[in-house]
Amino acid sequence: MKNFFPDGVWPVMLTPFTEDNRVDYNALEELVNWYFDNGSDGLFAVCQSSEMFFLTLEERCGIASFVKKAAKGRPVIASGHIAEGTQEQTEELKRMADTGIDALILITNRLAVQEESDELLKKRLEVLMKALPEELPLGFYECPFPYKRILSPEVTAFCGQTGRFHFLKDTSCNMDSIRAKLRVLEGTEMKLYNANTATLLDSLKAGAAGYSGVMANFHPGLYHWLCENYEKEPEKAGHLAELLTMCSLIENSAYPVNAKYALQRLGLPVTLKTRKLSADRLTYAMRREAEQLLSLTEEAEKRLAGGKG
């Protein structure tokens, strides 16, 4: 099964909500268009940034199906893998597989609790793989909640060698871990996408396929430029990587409310409503951080385009 997922930027999508706490599909359609209009190469729907742990199974599947249709043929992957038991996981993943998405993303920590071994994880993974459609590409996401389980090189190699895994969203924030995974993935169809900005440029140089992280909800175009041009314009890429790393500290300022505020400032019809955090958590200072990040983004885009800024 040939990997057809493009290198580049894969935002971890937000879920817009109405003020009465329903999924806002009108805003979601505009958000899909915004991601692609601003340099995204594919979309990762129904992930932690989408608040998947706060969505019903019907909402998770409904969002994935809607995003795939709104993407108009462009690649969309989704997870929604939140259940505890193997039977419940099989049921929810089969439902998600039926939505038309291009790949189904499994969550590493769903297959083994913190003290359980990689061997047990692999056994449960084999059970799931047998239950899922063979023609549907799979991926893995090292989701930080409820605990972060980083794939070992051995498990990564196992996934790559099955021929069914094509996407790995790496959250290790560690170049030793990333390099080890990239080594064992050589010759397989599985690509690694880094979620961490500080290590992104180094990981691209080491062979990572791109970026799939929170900050693509603020300025995906700058990440697209970095992924496309880091070899051709290394000096500019180095300066941009430094700027992006410092900007990424905003992840700690009431995310995802702050990302929705930034999108509002860019003209998207999204409310500040989330199911994870109250909008009241977004302080005046945090709003100013988002506004200044957008200003820095605009200046950086002008410089990269050769204009004045």
PyMOL commands that set and color helices and strands:
alter all, ss='L'
color gray80, all
select helices_A, chain A and resi 25-37+52-54+57-70+86-97+108-110+118-131+153-162+175-185+200-206+214-217+220-229+234-252+257-265+279-281+284-304
alter helices_A, ss='H'
color red, helices_A
select strands_A, chain A and resi 8-9+43-45+76-78+103-107+138-141+165-170+191-194+210-211
alter strands_A, ss='S'
color yellow, strands_A
deselect
rebuild
show_as cartoon
